């Protein structure tokens, strides 16, 4: 059974700013779709647990923090950022 993925307004604003400023907008778009797919299918196994009910997921070049409400089959994305790997 799938989960519904909701990006909080603040996370949507962060994502929009990242996309506007991106040199490679396609990479941002691909990562966003990958995040939605992973969180929609099996969020309890996506990424790693953090404090309390928070989890973190990296989908190059984006990272997100999210929370899963299993009874509601709902995932809330709280924060998104761009990260860079060292060359």
N, C-alpha and C positions, 0 to 999 in steps of 0.2 A: 504494500500500500504506500502511495506517495504522500509526501508532506507538501504543504503550501509554504512557499518561501516569500517572506515579506521583508523588503528593505525599508527600515525606518527612514523618515524624511531626511534626517541629518545624514544618513549613509548615502541616500540618493543624491544629495547635494555634494557630498564628498566625491562620489563617483563621477558626477557631471563635471566637476572642476578638474578631476584627473584626466578625463577624456578630452576636455577642451585644451588642456595644457600639454597633452601627450604628443610626442613626435610620431609614435606608432599607435594610432587610434585603433587599428585592427587588433593589435595585441590586447588592448584594454577590453575591447568588445568580446574577443575570444575567451579571455579569462573570466569575464562576467558570466558568459553562458556556461562555462565549465563550473563555476561556483554554484549557479542556480541548479544545474543538473545534479551535482554531487549532493547538495543540501536537500534537494527534492526527493532523491532516491533513498538515501540512507544517512541522515545527518549525524546519528549517534556514532557512526564509524568514520565520519569525515573529519579530518584535521586532528587536533589534540585538545584535551581538556585543559582548562585554565582554572582560575579561581571560581568558587561557587558553581553556578550553572553555565558559566561562559566557556566557549570553545573558540579555537583559532584555526583558520584554514588558509593555506598559501596556494595560490594558483598563479604562477608567474605571469605577469609582474605584480599581481595584486595579493594583498592579504586582507582577511576579514575577521572580525570577531562576531560571534553569533550565539544565540541561545535557542534551545529546542524545548518545545512544550509538547511532550509525547501524547498526553490525553487529547490535545486539540489537533495533533498532527500538523503543527505549525512551527516554522523556523523564522526567527527574527534576526536579520542582519543589523548589527548596531553600528559598526565602524568599518571603513574600508580605507586602505592606504596603498601606495605604490612602494615597492621595495626594489632594491638593486642588488645583484649579486656581485661579488668581487671578481675582477677579471684575473 
